[in-house]
Amino acid sequence: MTSSLSTFHLLNATDVPLPSPTSTSFTLTPPLTSMTDIWRKPGPPEINTFNAPVIYKIINLATFQRLRVTLSGAWDKLYDQGGLVLVVPDPGCSQNPTEAALKGQWVKSGIEFVDDAPKVGTVACDRFADWSLVTEGIVPASSGGTNATQVTIEMERRPVDDTLWVYIVQDGKRSGVREVTWLLSLAKDEDGKPKEREAWVGVYAATPTIVEGAKPLDVQFEGFQLDLRDL
């Protein structure tokens, strides 16, 4: 297993400095003037949105092993969010990253502000997205103000069956909150052997609700780790 030192890329984040390949800390601040989100539902009305700012690395999905980060923010508006994201872009849109994300498949997990409280939200999207919420693992943040909270999220391949597991990490212990059975199989051929399939792995932040006079949401990410397996 190796750590990825490949180049970072930006999506929907023109004002964000490009991190160095070895960076483990970032800050993302979604714009106050427009709604941002990563979400897809059949409706009515039908919604397909992927305009949240993202910092990511490009890998072969077949080599993915583990992704981890601690994220924090002063969440206060409905659906304020930030976390890890793993995207399998549509290979037919390789020259247009925005379109590739809109037509791709993805999983995101992190903090989301719902019912006047921060929760850990996890969404998996194949044709359409689903959504789950838990309250465990969220603690006061070490920085960012008195109202800031944080959580450590980890995504990992389970070797026994190549499913993607999402964990909350607290006090050195992991609690599984989601198993996504299908996503990693996108990098297998008809015989079940690994094949080349591009994936984007990184962090995102979004503010789906616009409130006049609201303060910017600064989402801080610390301890970013990306581990790849040898094939």
C-alpha positions in Angstrom: 0.0 0.0 0.0 1.3 3.4 -0.9 0.4 7.1 -0.4 -0.5 9.1 -3.5 1.8 12.0 -4.2 0.1 12.9 -7.5 -1.1 16.4 -8.4 -4.2 18.0 -6.9 -6.9 19.4 -9.2 -9.7 21.9 -8.6 -13.3 21.7 -9.7 -15.7 24.7 -9.3 -13.0 26.4 -7.3 -11.4 29.0 -9.4 -10.4 31.2 -6.4 -8.7 28.4 -4.5 -4.9 28.2 -4.6 -3.8 24.8 -6.0 -2.4 22.7 -3.1 1.0 21.1 -3.5 1.0 17.3 -4.0 2.0 16.7 -0.4 -0.5 19.0 1.2 -2.7 17.5 3.9 -4.6 20.7 5.0 -7.0 22.8 2.9 -9.8 25.4 3.3 -12.9 25.6 1.1 -15.3 28.5 1.2 -18.4 28.1 -1.1 -19.7 31.4 -2.6 -22.4 33.3 -0.7 -24.2 34.5 -3.9 -25.1 31.2 -5.4 -26.4 27.8 -4.3 -23.8 25.0 -4.3 -24.4 21.3 -3.8 -23.7 17.7 -4.9 -27.1 16.1 -5.3 -29.2 14.1 -7.8 -32.9 13.1 -7.4 -35.7 12.1 -9.9 -38.1 14.7 -8.5 -40.4 16.3 -9.2 -38.6 18.5 -9.9 -35.7 16.5 -11.2 -32.4 17.8 -9.8 -28.8 17.0 -10.9 -26.3 19.4 -9.3 -22.5 19.1 -9.0 -21.3 22.7 -8.6 -19.7 22.5 -5.1 -16.0 23.4 -4.9 -13.8 20.3 -4.8 -10.1 19.6 -4.3 -9.2 16.2 -5.6 -6.6 13.8 -7.0 -7.1 11.6 -10.1 -6.4 7.8 -9.5 -7.2 4.5 -11.0 -10.3 3.4 -9.0 -8.9 -0.2 -9.0 -6.0 1.0 -6.8 -8.1 2.8 -4.2 -7.6 1.6 -0.6 -8.3 4.3 1.9 -9.3 8.0 2.2 -9.4 10.0 5.4 -9.7 13.6 6.7 -10.8 15.6 9.7 -13.1 18.5 8.7 -14.5 21.4 10.7 -16.7 24.4 10.3 -19.2 26.7 11.9 -22.3 25.2 10.3 -25.5 27.3 10.7 -27.6 27.2 7.5 -29.8 24.4 6.4 -27.7 21.8 4.5 -24.3 23.5 5.1 -21.9 20.7 4.4 -18.4 19.5 3.7 -16.5 16.2 3.7 -14.9 13.5 1.6 -16.0 12.8 -2.0 -15.2 9.9 -4.3 -16.3 10.5 -7.9 -16.3 8.1 -10.9 -16.7 10.5 -13.8 -18.4 9.6 -17.0 -15.6 8.5 -19.3 -17.5 9.9 -22.3 -17.0 13.5 -21.0 -13.2 13.4 -20.4 -12.7 16.8 -21.9 -15.4 18.5 -19.7 -14.9 17.8 -16.0 -18.1 19.5 -14.9 -20.2 17.4 -17.3 -18.2 14.3 -16.4 -19.1 14.8 -12.7 -22.8 15.5 -13.5 -23.1 12.3 -15.4 -20.9 10.2 -13.2 -21.4 8.2 -10.0 -20.2 9.3 -6.6 -20.1 8.9 -2.8 -19.8 11.8 -0.3 -19.7 11.8 3.5 -19.1 14.5 6.1 -20.9 17.0 8.2 -24.3 18.4 7.1 -26.5 20.8 9.0 -30.0 19.5 9.3 -32.8 20.1 11.9 -30.7 22.9 13.5 -27.8 20.6 14.3 -24.7 19.2 12.5 -24.9 15.5 11.6 -22.8 13.1 9.7 -24.5 12.7 6.3 -23.5 10.1 3.7 -24.9 10.0 0.1 -24.2 7.4 -2.6 -25.3 8.1 -6.1 -25.5 5.6 -9.0 -28.5 6.6 -11.1 -30.0 8.7 -8.3 -28.8 9.6 -4.9 -29.8 8.4 -1.4 -29.0 9.9 1.9 -28.4 8.8 5.5 -27.8 10.8 8.7 -26.2 9.9 12.1 -25.4 12.0 15.1 -22.3 10.2 16.5 -18.7 11.4 16.1 -19.2 15.1 16.0 -17.2 17.1 18.6 -16.3 20.7 19.3 -13.6 21.9 16.8 -10.2 22.7 18.0 -10.4 26.0 15.9 -12.9 28.0 14.0 -14.9 29.6 16.8 -17.1 28.5 19.7 -19.8 27.1 17.4 -17.5 25.1 15.2 -17.7 21.3 15.2 -15.6 18.6 13.6 -15.6 15.0 12.7 -13.1 12.5 11.2 -14.4 10.5 8.2 -12.7 7.5 6.5 -13.6 5.6 3.4 -11.9 2.2 2.9 -12.0 -0.7 0.6 -12.9 -3.9 2.4 -10.6 -6.5 0.8 -12.8 -9.6 1.4 -15.5 -8.4 -1.0 -14.3 -5.1 -2.5 -17.1 -3.0 -1.0 -16.6 0.6 0.1 -17.1 1.2 3.8 -17.6 4.7 5.3 -16.4 5.1 8.9 -16.6 7.7 11.6 -13.3 7.8 13.6 -13.4 8.9 17.2 -10.9 8.3 20.0 -9.0 5.9 17.9 -12.0 3.7 17.2 -13.9 3.3 13.9 -17.7 3.0 13.6 -19.1 1.9 10.3 -22.0 4.1 9.1 -22.4 2.9 5.5 -21.5 0.1 3.1 -21.6 1.0 -0.6 -21.5 -2.3 -2.4 -21.4 -1.3 -6.0 -19.0 1.6 -6.6 -15.6 -0.2 -6.5 -17.0 -2.8 -8.9 -16.9 -0.1 -11.6 -13.2 -0.9 -11.9 -13.7 -4.6 -12.7 -14.0 -6.3 -16.1 -16.5 -9.1 -16.9 -14.3 -11.7 -15.3 -14.0 -9.7 -12.0 -10.4 -8.6 -12.6 -9.2 -5.1 -12.0 -9.4 -2.7 -15.0 -8.5 0.9 -15.5 -11.2 3.3 -14.5 -10.6 7.0 -13.6 -11.7 8.2 -10.2 -11.5 11.5 -8.4 -10.9 11.4 -4.6 -10.8 14.5 -2.4 -12.7 17.0 -0.3 -15.7 19.3 -1.0 -17.8 22.0 0.7 -21.3 23.3 -0.2 -24.0 25.7 0.9 -27.3 24.7 -0.8 -29.2 27.3 1.1 -28.7 31.0 0.4 -29.5 33.4 3.3 -29.1 37.2 2.9 -26.5 38.6 5.2 -25.1 35.2 6.1 -21.5 34.7 7.0 -19.2 32.7 4.7 -18.9 29.0 5.5 -15.2 28.2 5.9 -14.7 24.4 5.9 -11.2 23.4 7.1 -9.7 20.0 6.3 -6.8 18.5 8.3 -4.8 15.3 8.1 -5.8 14.3 4.5 -4.7 10.8 3.7 -5.0 8.8 0.5 -3.7 5.3 0.4 -3.5 3.2 -2.8 -3.1 -0.6 -3.1 -0.7 -2.4 -5.5 -2.3 -4.5 -8.2 
